[in-house]
Amino acid sequence: MAALTNFARSAPRFAWRQLSTSAARNTKVAVLGAAGGIGQPLSLLLKTSTVGIKHLALYDVAHTPGVAADLSHIDTSCKVTSHLGEAELTSALEGAGIVVVPAGVPRKPGMTRDDLFNTNATIVAKLASAASTVCPSAVLCIITNPVNSMVPLAVDIYETNNVYKNQVLGVTTLDVVRSNTFVAEAADRSPYELDIPVIGGHSGVTILPLLSGIEHNLSQEKVQALTTRIQNAGTEVVEAKAGAGSATLSMAFAGARFVKQLARVMDSAPTKQTACAYVRQPNTNQFGMPYFAIPISLRAGGFDYLPTDITMNKYEAQLIETEVKPQLIQDIEKGVMFAGQFSG
């Protein structure tokens, strides 16, 4: 339990709001898929950030000039540029320190994340290939679903190009945000008091909120119900929107929070930031998995692993073995297999 308590105390939820008064704000952020349902609100939140972002390069295959023109009227010092179509992808990526990828098709009612795979895998593979060539030192933050498969796909491309250095991450912050929200409601607490680590993956049963890591008076039955709701929260939004989209606004909020944390670290700030993300695991790791969502330490140019193992209770450890790992293995294999067939 101590390990999780230390994690929560060392990573205040609103650390990303703290301003750096001495460092130069010099990070260029490229948003790939900037005109989409997640890309537009994400770009808005990044444009209004006061931490670490001096240039926002917006890329998409359509409608980017209008989005860029609209955002450029906002009175912040962050520069906005438009990059339309594959011919302008390179200019969007040149000099970027952070590349965020919300590009792809959204989920619709009745669709699983697996249904999204073939279309979105092709998109992510092309963008990852370009980023690994044009700005290999930039941190690649993947939002496009299914994240469980997209990150192994992108890492494989980076490794093929001999440039992988712990700079490819799957953004799972939305799972943390949802956990904080739902648990706060159930436990009659403020969400500002909570920072619940979520490990495993970023879809369905692979999402495991570690509720044992916080103080609460919830029954085991309620904990199990909350775990299930957190796992199915994406479907909850898809069904509520009734064909009009997926979780775009909350994902944009969560994605912006993660990118701001990363931008602050890259802004020459002295402190590191701790966050949960879906990443490649070292050969020897606690869960015996090649990819897993865990708390990590963000740094300029990527991430470092935390030195301590994650503490879980019996219920959480059982879910890891019976639900999280079996599904995650399939998801990872799908991404790796696609990478092997991708010709660039």
N, C-alpha and C positions, 0 to 999 in steps of 0.2 A: 504493500500500500504506500510505503514511503516514497517509492520512485515516482508514483503518479502525483502525490502531493507536492513533491519538489518540482515536477514539471509544471503544474498549474501555477505555483508561486513564482517560478522563474520566467513565465511567459504570460504576463498580464494581457487580457484580451485586447486592451486598447493601447498596447505599446506602439502600434502603428500610427496612433494619433500624435505621438510625441514628436516635436519638431527638432531638427538638427540646426543649431544656430551657427556652427562654425564650418560646416562642410559645404562644398560647392554642389549645387543640384545639377547633375550632369548626365543622368541616365536617359537614354533613348529607349522607349518601349514601342515595340511593333505589335499591333493587334491584327492577327490574321483571321479574317471573318468578321470585320468590324461593322458591316452593314446588317448583320443578322440580329435575331431576337435577343441573344446574349451580348453580342458584340456592341450594339449601340448603347445600352445602359452601362455596360462595362467601360466603354470609352468615355462616356459622360463622367463617371465616377473618377476615372483616372485623370481626366482633364482638370477636374476641380481639386485634385490632390495637392496638398502643400508639402509633400515629402518626396524629394528625390527624383522627380520626373520633369525633364526639361523639354522633351520632344516626344510627341505621340504620332507614330506613323500608322495610318489606318489603311489596311489592305483588304480588298474583297474582289470578287469577280463581277460585281454589279453594285451600283448605287453609292459607291464610296465618295465621289465628289460632293454629293449632297450632304452626307453625314459629316464630312470634314468641314464643309462650309458652315454648317449649322453650329458645330462645336467650336469653330474658330472664333465665333462672336462672343464667347464667354470670356469675361475679363480676368483671366489668370495668365501667368507668365509662361505656361506650357505651350509650346509651338505645336500646331497640328498640320500634318501633310496628308494628302490623298494619293493613294496608289491603286490603280484600277487594272485588273487583269494580270495574267501571267507575265506579260512584258514588263510590268512595273513591280513585280515581286522582289527582285534584287534590290531596287532602290529603297523599298520599305525595310529590308533587312540590314542594309549596310550601316554599320556603326551601332547597331542595337545592342544593348546590354541585357535586355529582357525581351523574350518573344512569347506572346500569349496566343494560344490557339483555341478559340471557340468555334472555328469553322466547322461546317457540316450540316446535315439535315437533322431536324429535331424529332423527338419521339411523338407519335400520335397514338390515340386510343387503340388498345389492342396490341401495340407493338412492344416488343421487349428490346433491350439494348442489343441483343444478338441480331435482331432484324436490321439494326442500323449499320451493322459491321461492314459489309462489303462496300457500300458507298462511302462511308466515313473513313474507312481504312485507306482507300485510294487517295482521298483528300489529305489526310494526315501524313501519309508516306511521302507525297510530293512536297508538302510544306517542310517536313522534317529534313528531307534530302536537301532542299534549298538552304535551310537554316544551317545545316551542318557544313555546307560549303561556303556560304557567304559570311556567316557570323558564328563560327563554331564555339567561340568562348561565351556566347550569350546563354543565359539560362532559359531553357525551353519549358514553358508551363502549359501543359495540355489539359484543356477543359473538355474537348470533344469526346463524346461517348461512343463506344464503351471504353472508359479510361483503363479498365483492367487489361484490355488488349492493346490499346493505343500506345501506352507507355513502353511495353516490351517491343512493339513494332518500331517506335522511334529510336529506342536505345540500340536496337539491332542495326539500324541504318547508321547511327553515329559510330558504332563500333566497326562497321564495315568500312567507314571512311577514316577510321583510326583517330577519332576526335572525342570519344566519350570520356568525360572526366567529372562524373557526378553532377551534370548540369541539365539533366532531363527529369522532370517531375510531373506527376499527375496531381491536379488540384482537387483535393478532397475536403476543402474547407467548408463546403456546404453541409457535409455530414456533421461537422462540429457545430455549425450554426444551428442546424435543426435540433441537434441533441440539447444544446443549451436552451433553446426555446421550449421544446416539449417538456423537458425535465423541470424547468422553471415553472411552467404552468401546472404540472402535476404536483410538485412539491411546495407550491405557493412561495417561491423564491424569486428574486430578481435575476434575470438572465445575465446581468452585468457581473454577478458574483461567480458565474460558472465558466469554466473552460474545460469541457469534457473531452479527453482524448478519444479519438475514433480510429480504430486500426483495421487491418484486413484489406479490403478493397473498396470499390465505389459503386457497387450495384447490389441490390437485393440482399441475400443472406451473407454476402461477403463483407457487408458493413457491420462492424462490431463496436458499438459505443461502450466504453469501459465505465459503467456507472458505479462500479465498486471503488472507483478512485475519488469519489466525492462523498461528503457527508449528506445523508438524507434519511428520511424515515419511511421510505416507500417499501411496500411489501414485495416479496419476490414475484408474486403474480403481477403486480403493477410494473416491476422492472422488466419482466418478460414482454408485457404488452407495449411498453415504451420502446423496447428494442425492436419489436416487430414494426411499430409505426415508423420509427426512424429508417428502418430498412426499406419500407414501402412508401416513403414520403414523396419520392419522385412520381410514382404512379398516382398518388393522391392528387397531385397538382395536374397531371395530364388528364385525369378523369374529370376534375373540377372545371378545367378549361374546355372540355367537351369538343375536342378537335381543333381548338384555336391555338394550341401550342403546348409547350412544356414549361418546366421551371426556369424561366428566363431571368426574371427580376431578382429572385433570391440567389440564383447562381451568379449573376453579375455582381451582386453585393459581396458574396463570398469570394469570388475571383478577385475583385478589387482589393479586398482586405489582404489577401495573400500577396498580390503583386506589390501593394504598398509596403508590406513587411519586407519584402525582398528589396524593393527600391531603397528603403531606409538603410539596409545593410550595405548596399552598393554605393550609398551616398557618403562613404567615408566615415560613417558614424562608428563610434568605438564599440558599441554593444552589439552582440549577436541577437538574432531573433529565433525563437523556437516555434515550430508549427508542425502540424500533421500533414503528411503528403504521401502519395503512392510512388515508391521509388525502387530502383534496383537494389537488391540486398547483397551484402558481402558474401563470399563463399561459405563462411561459417557465421550463422545467425540463429537467433533464438527460435525461429519458427521453421527453419529448414526449407524456406521458400525462396525462389529467385526474385520475386517481386512481392512487396507488401506495403501497406500503408502503416506508417509508424510516426511518432514524433521525431523530428530531425532538427538540426541546427543549421539555419540558413546563413550563408556567407557570400561574399562577393564572388560571382562566378559559379555558384552552385550550392552544395550542401555537405555537411559532415554528419556522421552517425553519432548519436548520443552514446556515452560509454556504459550506461546501465541497462539491464534487462527491464522489460515491462512487467509490472505486477498485475496479476489477474486473480479473480476468485475461481472456484471450481466450475461454476456455471459458464463463465466466459471462456475458460480453458477448454471445456467440453465443446462449446460452439465452434471454437477454432478448428478442432479436429474433425467434427462431424458435418459442419456446414461450410465454414469459410474456406478451408483449404481445398476440399474436393472441387468446389465450383471455381475457385481461383486458378487452380491448375489447368482446367479446361480453357479459361479465358486467356491465360498467358500463352498457352500452346497455340491458340488461334492467332494471336498477334505475331508470334515468332514465325509461324508457318507462312503468314502473308508476307512478312519481311523477306523471307527466303525466295519468294516468287516475284517480288517487286523488282522491276528492271529500271526504275528511275524515270 
